[in-house]
Amino acid sequence: MVKYIWKTGIVVVGALLGYAYYYYVGCRTGACPITSNPWISTGYGAFFALVLVLGSRRKKENRVEESQ
């Protein structure tokens, strides 16, 4: 149960970082499709955090298989 809370927390932090990127760096003219919309940049941040969380799980499983 605790590992799911950590994973969810990491995805939330990724979403916050995506929004922070929009807020501080984002494109104000609307020419940039990712950084001109807060919803899209927040979604990208959450998505990349999710990829990191899921990717780290697979690496641990591979290490266990190699050590056997």
JOSULRA-V547545 format. One record per pair of residues at least 24 apart in sequence whose ideal C-beta (glycine too) atoms are under 10 Angstrom apart, sorted by the first residue. I is the first residue (numbers start at 1). J is the second residue. Records with the same first field share a line. If there is no record, write none. Layout:
I: J / J
This chain:
3: 53 / 57
6: 53
7: 49 / 50 / 52 / 53 / 54 / 56 / 57
8: 49 / 50 / 53
9: 49 / 53
10: 46 / 49 / 50 / 52 / 53 / 56
11: 45 / 46 / 47 / 48 / 49 / 50 / 51 / 52 / 53
12: 45 / 46 / 49
13: 45 / 46 / 49
14: 42 / 43 / 44 / 45 / 46 / 47 / 48 / 49 / 50 / 51 / 52 / 53
15: 41 / 42 / 43 / 44 / 45 / 46 / 47 / 48 / 49 / 50
16: 42 / 45 / 46 / 49
17: 41 / 42 / 44 / 45 / 46 / 48 / 49
18: 42 / 43 / 44 / 45 / 46 / 47 / 48 / 49
19: 43 / 45 / 46
20: 45
21: 45
